[in-house]
Amino acid sequence: MKNFFKSLGRLFMDSDGNASSKRFVGILCGVSLCATLCLNSYSHGDIKPSDTLVNAVAMLAFGCLGLTSTEKIFGKKDKNQESN
């Protein structure tokens, strides 16, 4: 159980071990969007979030997580890697 919580903590860290706000915001937006849409499926049609709000949260989540992955792929290389 202790290892499980340690691995959850690593979920919000970048490859260098620093806390990543983009990952935190992206995962938070994704979880809140999924929870909202699941809860909304059990309510009436007149009680729903606006389509613009849902699209904005989805774009924020995809943007944050996409920026994190592009930084990982195209990020700065170490000086040792550049000289090789």
C-alpha positions in Angstrom: 0.0 0.0 0.0 2.9 2.3 0.8 4.4 1.7 -2.6 1.1 2.5 -4.3 0.9 5.9 -2.7 4.5 6.6 -3.7 3.8 5.8 -7.3 0.8 8.1 -7.2 3.1 10.9 -6.0 5.4 10.2 -9.0 2.5 10.7 -11.3 2.7 14.5 -10.7 6.5 14.7 -11.2 8.5 15.3 -14.4 11.4 13.1 -15.5 13.8 15.1 -13.3 11.7 14.4 -10.2 10.4 18.0 -9.9 6.7 18.7 -9.3 5.0 19.5 -12.6 2.1 21.9 -12.4 1.1 21.1 -16.0 0.6 17.4 -15.1 -1.3 18.4 -11.9 -3.7 20.7 -13.8 -4.1 18.3 -16.7 -5.0 15.3 -14.5 -7.2 17.5 -12.3 -9.1 18.8 -15.3 -9.4 15.3 -16.8 -10.7 13.8 -13.5 -13.2 16.6 -12.9 -14.4 16.4 -16.5 -15.0 12.7 -16.3 -16.7 13.0 -12.9 -18.9 15.8 -14.2 -19.9 14.0 -17.3 -20.6 10.7 -15.4 -22.7 12.5 -12.8 -24.5 14.4 -15.5 -25.6 11.2 -17.3 -27.8 10.5 -14.3 -29.5 13.9 -14.2 -32.1 15.6 -16.3 -31.2 17.3 -19.5 -32.0 20.8 -18.2 -29.3 20.4 -15.5 -26.1 20.2 -17.5 -22.9 22.1 -17.9 -22.7 24.3 -20.9 -21.0 22.9 -24.0 -18.5 25.7 -24.0 -17.4 25.0 -20.5 -17.0 21.3 -21.2 -15.0 22.0 -24.3 -12.8 24.5 -22.5 -12.0 22.1 -19.6 -11.3 19.3 -22.2 -8.9 21.6 -24.2 -7.1 22.7 -21.0 -6.6 19.0 -20.0 -5.4 17.9 -23.4 -3.2 21.0 -23.7 -1.5 20.6 -20.3 -0.9 16.9 -20.8 0.2 17.4 -24.4 2.7 20.1 -23.4 4.1 17.7 -20.8 4.6 15.0 -23.4 6.1 17.3 -26.0 8.6 18.6 -23.4 9.5 15.1 -22.7 10.1 14.3 -26.3 11.6 17.6 -27.5 13.0 18.9 -24.2 16.4 20.3 -23.6 19.2 17.8 -23.9 22.0 17.5 -21.3 25.4 19.0 -22.2 26.8 15.4 -22.1 24.3 14.3 -24.7 24.9 17.3 -27.0 28.7 16.6 -27.2 28.1 12.9 -28.2 
